[in-house]
């Protein structure tokens, strides 16, 4: 596991380079990979390991991202790679998010131009509207997202990012001009819960606020028993989101046993309905998912 910058203040000047993509600020020696498993110190420069390496490629309904109030009824070419900068015990895509280069994952190598060409082909044959970067945490390889989305925008295609939002503001600004819509996972509304997932609540909140200034933003909260299923936390979350806009869309999604919580119980549907009622006191659009 990598350490924060101040832990290596003296050594960094000599042998380590700081990765600035997320709050972990991994201090990496040459050849060392960050905790996200997707970035490495290569010859004294931080580089993505997963640039153009796709582990998932599918034409999905836009509602599956989920986006409920953005180009409804359309399809979008969805792509994912490997790695993530968080460690959620309930991860729904752990097979690709919690692994790195050198694993047994099957990958397809595509550069930005090739991916955009495929998206254009599907536009003509399957009414594809663009490209969604999703499945793992796409912004640990923000360079690929930025480069592809820029080309995609030039061709009149739509770009979507599905992200945990635990990404520094400078990185968001690199991709923001080219992204039409985001779905951001707001995984809990306490700093303690985020700490248990190796994330940072304030960073995610800042991400949502910044993204909403430029793009369409919807938020997903996967409701996991004993982690984020109280009405009090949902009230605080919904009230805060309404301060950005009461029309911001919230998806309250049901948890099913997965990854390190494969013996847990699914979220109670009654709890889900109560949380929706709570959120609707502040937000105009609240949807239940996986029910």
Order of alpha helices (4+ residues) and beta strands (2+ residues): alpha-beta-beta-beta-beta-beta-beta-beta-alpha-beta-alpha-beta-alpha-beta-alpha-beta-alpha-alpha-beta-alpha-beta-alpha-beta
